[in-house]
Amino acid sequence: MRLPDWLDSTNSYLETCRTKQFVWGEHDCCLFAAEVAKRITGIDYAQDFRGHYSTEKGALRAIRKYGAGNLPDTVNKYLGEPVPPLLLRRGDAALMKVDGLIGYAIGVCWVGGLVYVGQNGLVSMPLNYAICGWRVG
């Protein structure tokens, strides 16, 4: 269930992230999506991961240790079965394929498409970049 003030709270958070740089373990794609989910539901899905990594290799180790081995299965563990991108609504988590050790990034479905954490702030992407997504709240 979504909190009554989820929209205002999430909008405020997105504004603070607009130009915030990507930092593993502090402001990365998973922690960004988890913070949005927390503002929507009040649940901190990233609680087990916070403070346990500061590099991409460390994030991968944390996913293996505290998650379900890989990023998609880890998100499944916390948010349930994925849904097709066309069924996503504002605030839902979305998965896209990227280069790197982890191989995926998590973003958030927002007005007009997806929002992901880029190197120098938030990046908007069309919805068709999502492989799948998860309902939040």
C-alpha positions in Angstrom: 0.0 0.0 0.0 1.2 3.5 -0.8 1.6 6.1 1.9 -0.7 9.2 1.7 2.1 11.6 1.0 4.2 9.3 -1.3 3.9 11.6 -4.4 5.1 14.8 -2.7 7.8 12.9 -0.8 9.1 11.2 -3.9 9.0 14.4 -6.0 11.1 16.2 -3.3 13.6 13.3 -3.3 13.9 13.3 -7.1 14.6 17.0 -7.0 17.5 16.5 -4.5 18.9 13.8 -6.9 18.6 15.8 -10.1 22.3 16.6 -10.2 23.7 14.3 -7.5 26.7 12.2 -8.6 26.6 8.4 -8.7 28.6 6.9 -5.8 28.6 3.2 -5.1 27.1 2.4 -1.7 25.8 5.9 -1.2 23.9 7.0 -4.3 23.8 4.2 -6.9 20.9 2.8 -8.9 19.8 0.3 -6.3 19.9 2.6 -3.4 18.1 5.3 -5.4 15.3 2.9 -6.4 15.1 1.6 -2.8 14.8 5.2 -1.4 11.9 5.9 -3.8 10.3 2.6 -2.7 10.8 3.7 0.9 9.1 7.0 0.3 6.2 5.2 -1.3 5.7 2.3 1.2 7.7 3.2 4.3 9.7 0.0 3.9 13.5 0.2 3.5 14.2 -2.7 1.0 17.9 -1.9 1.0 18.4 -2.1 4.7 20.5 -5.3 4.4 22.8 -3.7 1.9 23.5 -0.2 3.3 27.1 0.2 4.5 28.3 -3.0 3.0 29.9 -1.8 -0.2 31.6 1.1 -1.8 32.6 -0.2 -5.2 31.0 -2.1 -8.0 32.8 -5.3 -7.0 31.6 -4.8 -3.4 28.0 -4.3 -4.7 28.2 -7.6 -6.5 29.5 -9.3 -3.4 26.7 -7.8 -1.4 24.1 -8.9 -3.9 25.5 -12.5 -3.6 25.8 -12.4 0.2 22.6 -10.5 1.2 20.5 -10.9 -2.0 19.7 -13.8 -4.3 22.9 -14.1 -6.3 22.1 -11.5 -9.1 20.3 -8.2 -9.3 17.0 -9.4 -10.9 16.6 -12.3 -8.5 17.5 -10.0 -5.6 14.7 -7.6 -6.5 12.3 -10.5 -6.9 13.2 -11.5 -3.4 12.1 -8.2 -2.0 9.4 -7.0 -4.4 8.0 -10.3 -5.8 7.6 -11.4 -9.3 8.3 -8.9 -12.1 5.8 -7.5 -14.5 6.1 -6.4 -18.1 7.3 -2.8 -18.6 3.9 -1.7 -20.0 2.2 -2.5 -16.7 4.5 -0.3 -14.7 3.1 2.8 -13.0 4.7 5.9 -11.4 7.1 4.8 -8.7 7.5 1.2 -9.7 11.1 -0.2 -10.1 12.4 -1.0 -13.6 15.3 -3.2 -14.7 17.5 -2.4 -17.7 20.6 -4.1 -19.1 23.9 -2.2 -18.8 27.6 -3.0 -19.2 29.6 -3.8 -16.1 30.1 -6.6 -13.5 26.5 -6.5 -12.3 25.1 -6.3 -15.9 21.9 -4.5 -14.9 20.6 -1.2 -13.5 17.5 -0.4 -11.5 15.5 2.7 -12.2 12.1 4.1 -11.4 9.1 4.5 -13.6 8.2 8.2 -13.6 6.3 10.7 -15.7 7.0 10.0 -19.4 9.4 7.0 -18.9 12.1 5.9 -16.6 14.6 7.7 -14.3 18.0 6.2 -13.5 21.0 7.4 -11.6 23.7 8.6 -14.1 27.3 9.6 -13.3 26.3 13.3 -12.8 22.6 13.1 -11.9 19.3 11.6 -12.9 18.9 10.4 -16.5 15.5 10.0 -18.2 15.1 7.0 -20.5 12.1 5.8 -22.6 10.1 3.0 -21.1 11.2 0.6 -23.9 14.6 0.4 -22.2 13.1 -1.6 -19.3 13.4 -5.3 -19.5 10.8 -5.8 -16.7 9.7 -4.1 -13.6 8.3 -4.6 -10.1 5.2 -3.1 -8.5 6.0 -0.9 -5.5 3.2 -0.5 -3.1 
